[in-house]
Amino acid sequence: QLELVESGGGLVQPGGSLRLSCGARGGALADYAVGWFRQAPGKEREGVSYIRTSKLGGITEYADSVKGRATISRDNAKDTVFLQIASLKPEDTGVYYCAAARPRALLVLEPWAFDDWGQGTQVTVSS
């Protein structure tokens, strides 16, 4: 079982940008698809983006809410996955989690499709 660790959250002004990082212990993150999810107070956890392994072409998927503003990437040399979001809005506020999915043919941007989770990092977009 992977132990995932997120970093990079914090307080950001509307219109600003941030980069979140996800690392892992207990395994190589490069062997897993990695997703980012977020949960706002009183709301369900929702998918933000995922990236498949480099062996599967590093295919990415984005939620409509961040499409055009977010970029997910992976640095296999550092065994880290990044999520960069620009033009941040107050509605981007929430706890951001990274999650890993064991290799499978079908992957969807839903929490149930991912196997191992980090503890989350708080992102607050406010002036």
C-alpha positions, 0 to 999 in steps of 0.5 A: 500500500502506498503512503501518499504525501501532498504539499503546496497548499495554502492561502492564495488570492483570487486570480493567483496560481499554485502548484501542489505536489504528491509524493509517495512512500512504500512504492514507486508512484511512477507505476500508478495512475495518480489523481487529484481530488478536492473536497469543500466544506459540506460537499462531496469529494470531487475529481479534479484531474488524473494522469496515467502512467508514462507506459500508458502515454501519460494520458490526462483528464480534467474536470470541467471546472478546472479545464483550461486552468489546470495542468497535471504532470509527473516527474518520474525521476523525482517520483512526484506528480504535480497539479498546477492551477491558475486563475484561482477562484474562491470556489477552488477552495477545499482540501486537495487530496492525491490518490493512486490507482493500481494499473487497470484498463479503465480509469475514471475520475471518481474517488471509488476508482482510486486505491490509496489516498493522502491526508490532504492539503488545504487550499484557500482562495480568498482576498 
